[in-house]
């Protein structure tokens, strides 16, 4: 059965950021189903649950309690079951070290959390419409950090 929507999961411990994120997708009116979790451990439990339909894209915050984004990214990339999931790092950090570390660990794109709602809508819309197969084949540091 062909799906006509994109499954998205956001892992972020900040309740306001989760609400902001889901509101952006509701306003965009693009065919998405958005699920949110509070931390990396919840994300991995969700992904490993036998009844979970795996998301197409995970937006992964770096600074979370219990299991941070870096450790979560490592675990996801070590599991072949998750090889087709695009990982968008979604963080307030724009440090060169965080960008470098997540690039090396296999994330697909790095997004600095925007400061306003319209920027967020523009960014998440851009991420959802990316041709991920093409984008990941030519992945380099220049196209890893999303700037709009």
Secondary structure, DSSP 8 states (H G I E B T S, - for coil): ----SEEEEEE-S-HHHHHHHHHHHHHHT-SEEEEEESSHHHHHHHHHSTT----SEEEE-SS-SSS-HHHHHHHHHH-GGGTT-EEEEEES---HHHHHHHHHHT-SEEEE--SSHHHHHHHHHHHHHS-HHHHHHT--HHHHB---
